[in-house]
Amino acid sequence: MVLITKCVLGFNNAGSAGDVLDDDPVGRLKVYVYELPSKYNKKLLQKDPRCLTHMFAAEIFMHRFLLSSPVRTLNPDEADWFYSPIYPTCDLTPMGLPLPFKSPRMMRSAIQLISSNWPYWNRTEGADHFFVVPHDFGACFHYQEEKAIERGILPLLQRSTLVQTFGQRNHVCLNEGSITIPPFAPPQKMQAHQIPPDIPRSIFVYFRGLFYDVNNDPEGGYYARGARAAVWENFKNNPLFDISTDHPTTYYEDMQRAIFCLCPLGWAPWSPRLVEAVVFGCIPVIIADDIVLPFADAIPWEEIGVFVAEEDVPNLDTILTSIPPEVILRKQRLLANPSMKRAMLFPQPAQPGDAFHQILNGLARKLPHDRSVYLKSGQNILNWTAGPVGDLKPW
């Protein structure tokens, strides 16, 4: 029990979490959606429809949601927030992996456009604007952490609110005030794989995914900071652990038969497994030091999950088998709450309390804007020429 206390209390990510899951943002904020040329959004999607299904697709669905949302205003003078519909991750390799290398130039181009054609950016230099940047390391725009850290957040976005999947405390790629969101997981596909809730959970620990990334980390130890490798080396022969690199067609069904689902970091701290675990009622075992979880001010992560420090992975069997049955049942009851599941999904059409509404609630909680965000006439804070030389080229 000492181990469990250490793991859970070491990662308290929520304050009054759970109390605001069902908040209705309508009437609490107004959002103006910039009309940008289609080259920033729709043409990218027409070029590659796969962008609709990858785990960064929140940037697309947030745009669609806002166009018909009752919080949208057509009068920018009454707006609390300004949204630029840009799809910075909709540039996929043949294997379907997003390439972020054009994203900084795309963002700069869009910001130059809105700052030239509307007066609202210039009065705050973006402090009342929000951008959806769901790539691995958000607006640092690189999939390798050391390169992302070296780049830092795009200078022109430093004053804006960033809505991003990446969340890690004390990290240069997460600004204070950012809104951390879940990655996109296809709601209809998950719904199609639901099994009856009375099916017993006969799997103790479940995980499917990479333990090593031999292509990008041939020497091992760097990928997932060695945490996934430690899971494999310590528990590959443990009968309580159903772990493998195979990805069976019964993957979603298997998660619904499991008590615990491992959610370790990979190249970034987050992954879609977190969404899948919550939706399928499998207690997420979160192995990612200093992770900032989605909607941590609304979802009671410490009550529904188990947090294990990366260095404690070799003790994972002891930690999980030591959790009393009544604690497991309490977590499962919380996970069964439909509000918890809705908050992790971007459904079409939108539903009250879903991830779209959680984003709006997060924006509403940041209002009113402090008067200090409004600049004096002629005052400039952002450096338009900062950043790598390649980012300054036209897009």
N, C-alpha and C positions, 0 to 999 in steps of 0.2 A: 504493500500500500504506500510505502514511502516513495517508491519509484513513480507511482501514478501521480501522487501529489506534486512531485518535482516536475513531471512532464506537463501536467495540466496548468499548474499555476504559473509556470514560466512563460506562458504565451497568452496572456489575457488580452484579447483583441476587441472586446466590446464593453461599452458602458452600460447603458440601459437597453441593451440589445434585446430585440424581440418585442419591445413595447411599441415600436413605430413601423412594424412590417406592413400593417394595414392602413397606414396614413394615406390620405388622398391628396395628391399635389395640386389638383385643379382648384383654382382660386388663390393659390399661394404664390404663384409666379407666372410670368409671361415670357415667352421665348420668341425671338424673331429669327427666322430662317433665311439666311442670305440666298439669293438666287444666283448661283454660280454657273458658268458655262459647263456643259455636260462633259467636257474633257476631264473635269475633276472628279466625276462620279459615274454617271450613267454610261458613258462611252467605255470606261474601264470595265464595267460589268458586262456590257455587250460584247466586248472583246474576249472576256473569259468568264462565263457564267459559273465556273467552279467557285468563284469568290463568295457565292451565296451559301456555300455549305462548309467552308473551312472555319476553323475555330476563332478566326478574327472577324467574322461576318457581322459582329455587332455594329460596326461602322456603317454598314449598309442598312440594316434593319432599324437602327436609331433614326436615320434620315427618313425612312418611309413612315415610321411611327409619328415623328414630329409634324410631318406634312398634314396629317389629319387629326392631330391631337388638339383637344380643347385648350391646352396651354399656349398654343401658337397664336401669335398676334401678327397681323399684317401691317400694324403701325409701329415702326421701330422706335418712335419717340416714347412709347409706353412700355417698352420691353425692359425686363430685368436682366435677361441674358440674351446673348447673340450666338447663334450656331452656324458654323460653316460646314456644309455637307461635302466632305473630302474623303476619298477612299484610299488612304495611303498604303494599305497592305494588299490592294487588289492588283498585284503584279506577281504572277505565279510562275514558277519553273514548270517544266514538263511533268515533274513528279508532284506538283501541287504545293510546293513550299513557297511562301511569300518572300519576295526579295525587297528589303527596305531601302535599297541604295538610291532610288529616285525620290523617295518620300520627302527628304529635306527640301529638295528643289521644288517639288510640288507644293509643299506647305508654304514656302517663301513666296512662290508665285501667287498663291491664293490670297495670302495676307497682303501682298502688294496691291492686289486687285481690290480687296475690300477697303483697304486704307485709302485708296485713290478715289473710289466711287461712292463711299459712304463716310460720314463724319464720325461714326461711333467708335471705331477702333482707335482713332487718334486721341480721343478725349481721355482714354484710360490706358492706351497701348495694350489693349487686350485683356485687361483685368476683369471685365464683365463679359468675356467671351469664353466659350468652352469648346473643346475639340475632342473627338473620339480617336484615340491613338492606341489600338489594341495589340500592337506588335509585342514580341517577346520582352523587350525592354522599353516599351512605350515610346516616348518621343526622343529617346537616345538613338533610335533607328539603326540598330545593328543586332544581329542574332547571337553574336559572341559577346559574352559579358565584358571581357577586358577591353574590347573595341568600343562597346557601348559606354563604358565608364570613361574611356578616353575621349569620346565624342561629347558626352554630356547631353542634356536636353537641348534641343534646338533653341538657340538664343531668343528668337522671336516669340517663342511660346512660354518664356519664363514667367510672365505675369498672368497667363491664362490658366483656367481650371482645366486640367487634363483628366479625361475619363479613360481609364486604361486598365488592362488586365494585370499588368505588372505591379506588384506591391511587395516591397521589402524595406523594412525600417533602416534608416541611416544610409540610404543608397542614393547616389547622384541621379539616378533615373526616376526617382519618385519625389516630386515636389510636395511640400506641405500643402494641404488643401486639395490634393488630387482626390478623385473618386475612383476607388478600386472596384472593378466589376468582374463578374464571372466570364469566362470564355464562352463563345457560342457553342451550344450543343443542340442538334436538331430535335425540337420538341415532338414533331409528328413521328419521327423514327423511333424515339424513345417510347412514346405512347404505344406504338405498334408492338413493342416487345414486353409490355406489362404482363405479369403473371398473377394469378389469384393471390391475394394477400395472406391467405391461410397456409400457403406452401411453407413448410418449415425451413429455417435457415440452417442447413446442414454443413455449410462451409465455414470454418472458423476465421481464416484470414485469406483474402483473395487479392491477386494482382496479376495483371497482364501488361507487359511492356518491356522496354529495353532495360537491361542491367548494366550493359556496357555499350558505348558508342564507338565501335572500332574504327569507323570511317573518319570521325572527327576527333577522336581521343584515343589513338592507337596504343598509347602506353597505359591507359587506364588511370583512375584516381581523380581525374579532373571533372569528368562528366558526373553531374549530380553530387559533386564534391565527395564522391566515393560512397555516398549513402546507398544508392541502388546496388552497387557491387557488394556492399556489406550485407544487404538483405539476402542476396543470392548465396554468397559464401557461407553465411551462417544458417540459412533456413531452407536451402534447396532440397534437403532430405528430411525435413521436419514434417511429419504427417498432418500437423495442424495448419500448415501453410500450403495453400493451393496457388503456387506462383510459377510463372512461365513466360517465355517470350512469345508463345503462340497467341494468336488473337482469334478465338473460335467464333463461329456464327452465333453461339449461345452466350456471348460475352455479357449482354445486358441481362439475360435471364440468370446467369451465374451470379451477377452482383446482387440480384434479389434473393439469392439463396445463401448469401454470405452475411456473417455478423459484422466483420471488420473488413474494410477496403483500404488498402494502402494507397496513400496519395503523396508519394515522395517528390521532391524537386527533380527536375531534369536539367536542361540547360538554364531554364528560368525556374523560379520557385513554384509556379502555378502550372496546372494542367487541367484538361476537361474532366479528369477523373473526379475532381472535387464536385463538379456539377452532377456527374453520373451517380456518385455515392449518395448525395443528398436526395436526388430525385428517386432513387431506388431504395431508400431507407437503409442503406448500409453505412454503419458508423465510420466516418472518414478518419483514418489514422494519418495525421498530417506531419510529414517529416520534411521540414523546410525551415531552418532557423531564421527568425526575424521576419517571417512572411507577414504581409498585411493582407488580410483576407477580404473577399468581396463583401461590400456593404456591412462592414464590421460594426457599424453603429446601429444596425437593424437586425442582423442575424446573430443569435447567441452561440457563436462557434465553440466557446469553451464548454458549453452545456451539451452540444450535440456531437462534438468530436473528441478525439484523443490526440494530444500533442506530444510528440516524441522528439527530443533533441537529436540532431544528426549523430553526435558522438555516442548516443545511447542505443543505436540500432542493434548492436549485438545482444542487447537485453530485451529485444522486442517481445520474445515469447514470454518472458517473465512478467513484463509490464502488462501485456494483454490478458494473460491467464489470471493475473492478480486482481483484475477489476471485478468487484462484486456483481452478482447477477442483477441485483436491484438497480445498480447504476447503469448497466447495459439496457435494462428495460426502460429506464427513464429516458435515456438517449434515444431509444427506438421510438418511444411515444412522441417525443418532440419532433423527430424526423418524419413521423407520419402526418404531421400537421400540414395540410395542403398549402398554407401560407408560406411555409418554409420552402417547399418545392417550387412554387410559383416565382418566388423572388430570385431564383437561380436561372430562370428561363426567359428567352425572348420569343414568345409565341406569336403566331400569325393567325387571326388578329390578336392584338394586345388584350390582356386581361388585367383587372384591378389587382394591384399588388405585385405585378411581375417585375422583371428586371428593368424594363423601361420606366416604370413608375418609381422604382427604387432610385434610379438615376435622378429623376426629377425631384424626388424627396430630398436627395442629397444636395441638389442645387438650391432648393427652397430653404434648407437649413443654413445655407451660407448667406442668406439675405437678412437685413438689407446690406448692400455694399457699404463698406466704410468710406467716408468722404475722402479719405486720404488717397483712394485709388484714382480719383479724378485729377488729372494733371493741370497745372497752370498753363496759360497761353504761352506757347513757345517752348515748354518744358519737354525734354526727351530723356528717357531712361534706357530704352533698349538700344543695342548696338546693331545696326542693320548689316554691318560688314564683318561681324564676328563669326567664328566657326571655320571649318575646313574650306579651303579654296574651292574644292569641287562642289560644295553646297551653294556657292554664289553664282554658278553658271545658270543661264536661263533654262526654264523647263518648258 
